Amino acid sequence: MQQEAIQEITQAPTLEALQQVKTKYVGKSGLVTKELGALGKLPPEERRARGAEINVVRQAIDAALQEREGILKRAALDEKLASEAIDVTLPGLPLPAGGLHPITRVYDDLIGIYQRMGYEVVEGPEVEGEHHNFEALNIPWYHPARDLQDTFWLEDGRLLRTHTSNMQIRYMVEHDPPLKMVSRGKVYRYEATDATHESMFHQLEGLVVGEGISMADLKGTIAEMARGLYGPTAQVRFQPSYYPFVEPGADFAVYWNNPRGESKWLELGGCGMVHPNVFRAVDDLREAAGRDRIYEGMTGFAFGLGPERIAMLKYKIPDIRYFYANDPRVIGQFRGEL
Ligand code: PHE
């Protein structure tokens, strides 16, 4: 019996098969167990020798069972490890990471520069009344300047603001001088789009008002911005220009040398000394709102510029429409690095 049992044990292919062999021989009603049970029926003189004999068999079977179990368990574990193996050389799954839009980056640069100069940063409505977008900025309905800015009109007589200069008015109605503010946001013009024109784009408006603010302060401020953007050697140029809400008015450009050896004048925006009619219109609005007329007699300057122009040059983006087409081939280049 011992030989048979051991053969069956060493040949058991699986742990389940081994368990069956175990039951067959040493289970509750197994062959060895039965033999042991039968001992009682033997005469006492034979019992001892027979008992010892069966115990030897049983121990041999137990030892064989244990050994086989060990072998089968190890094999099962090996198989499991092999099937669950991780290939550490496989490339990982991509974790899509976003990034800041180039316009956001340029705004962050600009606003950082003005915050360091102590400006308050505000935003304002894109849907605006005619008064705040035009009238109060010294652009009456018959003024030719309205033709220069083609306007998206809403059915209720309001409009999409054509510039962020509406925030000059809104800010002065709410705040007393002296003040320094910049305002960022979207503006809209109803015009054909091409590589340098979009019907929606962005502006940064600046306004400084106080007693004795002069054109020299304006030039110094724009120069400071240019150095903040393009380094200490950046130069600025002012050319007389016309905007109804400033007098005198100017366009400003920055001359910059980039590390690739390109240098050019970059027309950045418009600026000028706040027109007295603008202060008067603000005081009218303040009076209507129960506030002091406080702006007449003040001086101040304002400027407005477009971050798109800066971003197109900085990031070598050849067409303004790329900014808003949400083409992953374009915006994907601005992933990760902030
Ligand atoms: N609002 C003008 C524009 O959109 C820019 C500007 C702002 C000019 C402030 C002068 C002063 O072109």
Boltz pocket constraint, residues with backbone or C-beta under 6 A from the ligand:
constraints:
  - pocket:
      binder: B
      contacts: [[A, 162], [A, 163], [A, 164], [A, 165], [A, 205], [A, 206], [A, 243], [A, 246], [A, 249], [A, 250], [A, 269], [A, 270], [A, 271], [A, 272], [A, 302], [A, 303], [A, 304], [A, 305]]
      max_distance: 6.0
